[in-house]
Amino acid sequence: MDPFEGPGFRGKRTRIVGLYTSPPDGATVVCADELGPVIPRAFPPAPGWSPDGHRIKSEVDYSRGPEKTWVYGALRIRDGHEITMTASSRNSVFYQQFLQKVENANPVGDIYVVTDNLSSHNSKSTREWLEDHPRIHHVFIPVGACWLNLQEGWWRIFRKTALAGQSFAGPPDIEQATRLATTQLNSRARPWIWGRPAPPTRPLRRRYMYTV
């Protein structure tokens, strides 16, 4: 049995947090997920101003359509570097292509991929592909615990950088926006640290004693 597979929600959560805080020596931990589908929009956002005096912004539409595009992403937590790839579908073939990009970007040591138990992540085709790539190990998050996947936090930053208020004429525009946003975010990447930050220290007030 894989040392990072265990029964129950608590056991899986503990193992994932352990990967974030104390990864195995020489190993790389990445968080993977898919965003979308994103579909092109052939019209600009509605002009005008909101009642409180701010320009109206229209987020890109998310739905299933003939030109839908999925964005694959993998966050390397030790330095915050992101790998992205756009694809026309979310299936085993594209997921294996994405895993190959992750492996190429991390040529040394084992790779632990924290992700959800989607059918394409655990299909027979993907499992057979992983047999030929023994450095890659899947670590599936429990059902209903997407907050354990740090990639979800990176998606929030990505949507504001690449998608919010934008109009795309077709999949190539979405691919270009994804590539540019990934480059910009990687240029100022920082390690992702699991856990709450330490509370700020409150300066002690000086107390004075007056004697008469």
PEHUJO-V36206 format. One record per pair of residues at least 24 apart in sequence whose ideal C-beta (glycine too) atoms are under 6 Angstrom apart, sorted by sequence separation. I is the first residue (numbers start at 1). GAP is how many residues later the second one is. If there is no record, write none. Layout:
BEGIN
i = <I;I>
gap = <GAP;GAP>
END
This chain:
BEGIN
i = <39;111;95;110;111;112;113;114;116;39;72;37;40;112;74;92;39;91;37;38;92;37;92;96;36;92;36;34;35;34;33;32;150;30;31;30;29;34;77;75;75;28;73;75;28;32;27;26;27;28;29;30;31;32;27;86;86;19;84;16;84;82;69;60;67;82;59;69;81;60;71;57;81;80;80;80;79;80;78;77;33;31;33;31;31;35;45;44;41;40;40;12;40;16;9;4;38;21;20>
gap = <24;24;25;25;25;25;25;25;25;26;26;27;27;27;28;28;29;29;31;31;31;33;33;33;34;34;35;36;36;38;40;42;42;44;44;46;48;56;73;75;76;78;78;79;81;81;82;83;83;83;83;83;83;83;85;89;92;93;94;98;98;100;102;103;104;104;105;105;105;106;107;108;108;109;110;111;112;112;113;115;116;118;118;119;120;120;120;123;126;128;129;130;130;132;133;135;136;173;174>
END
